[in-house]
Amino acid sequence: MKSPWRDGWLSLGIAGTFLACLACGTPAAALVLGAIGLGAWTGHLDIVLVPALVAFAALAAFRFWWLRARRS
């Protein structure tokens, strides 16, 4: 039986959720974007980051549920 942590989709979901949570620190992202000259993009960060966070969290939850249901 394959360990649930070795499932690629589950790993992608967890990693993506973690990265989206880090990126949701928009004050830090605003500072970084401003430092590299892309400060105008800071108003659009939430449009991309919140759906990415929801999508990756849903992917991780679905794959975890799917692997648990398959094991039973």
C-alpha positions as CSV (number, residue, x, y, z in Angstrom):
1,M,0.0,0.0,0.0
2,K,1.4,3.4,-1.0
3,S,1.8,6.0,1.7
4,P,-0.6,8.9,1.3
5,W,2.3,11.3,1.6
6,R,3.9,9.8,-1.5
7,D,0.9,10.7,-3.7
8,G,2.0,13.4,-6.1
9,W,-1.4,15.3,-6.3
10,L,-1.7,15.4,-2.5
11,S,1.9,16.7,-2.2
12,L,1.1,19.4,-4.8
13,G,-2.0,20.4,-3.0
14,I,-0.2,20.7,0.3
15,A,2.8,22.6,-1.2
16,G,0.6,24.9,-3.1
17,T,-1.5,25.7,-0.1
18,F,1.6,26.4,1.9
19,L,3.0,28.7,-0.8
20,A,-0.3,30.5,-1.2
21,C,-0.5,31.1,2.5
22,L,3.0,32.5,2.4
23,A,2.1,34.7,-0.5
24,C,-1.1,35.9,1.2
25,G,1.1,38.1,3.3
26,T,0.4,40.9,0.8
27,P,2.3,43.5,2.8
28,A,5.5,41.6,2.2
29,A,4.5,41.0,-1.4
30,A,3.7,44.7,-1.9
31,L,7.2,45.6,-0.6
32,V,8.9,43.1,-2.9
33,L,6.9,44.1,-5.9
34,G,7.6,47.8,-5.1
35,A,11.3,47.1,-4.8
36,I,11.5,45.5,-8.2
37,G,9.3,48.2,-9.9
38,L,6.0,46.3,-10.1
39,G,4.2,48.2,-7.4
40,A,1.2,48.7,-9.7
41,W,0.4,45.0,-9.5
42,T,-0.2,45.1,-5.7
43,G,-3.9,45.9,-6.2
44,H,-4.4,42.7,-8.1
45,L,-2.7,40.3,-5.7
46,D,-5.9,39.2,-3.9
47,I,-7.6,38.4,-7.1
48,V,-5.0,35.7,-7.8
49,L,-3.9,34.6,-4.4
50,V,-7.2,33.9,-2.7
51,P,-8.5,31.6,-5.5
52,A,-5.1,29.8,-5.6
53,L,-5.3,29.2,-1.9
54,V,-8.8,27.8,-2.1
55,A,-8.0,25.6,-5.1
56,F,-4.8,24.1,-3.6
57,A,-6.6,23.5,-0.2
58,A,-9.5,21.8,-2.0
59,L,-7.1,19.7,-4.1
60,A,-5.2,18.6,-0.9
61,A,-8.5,17.8,0.9
62,F,-9.9,15.9,-2.0
63,R,-6.8,13.8,-2.5
64,F,-6.6,13.0,1.2
65,W,-10.2,12.0,1.3
66,W,-9.8,9.9,-1.9
67,L,-6.8,8.1,-0.5
68,R,-8.5,7.4,2.8
69,A,-11.7,6.1,1.1
70,R,-9.6,3.9,-1.2
71,R,-7.7,2.4,1.7
72,S,-11.0,1.3,3.4
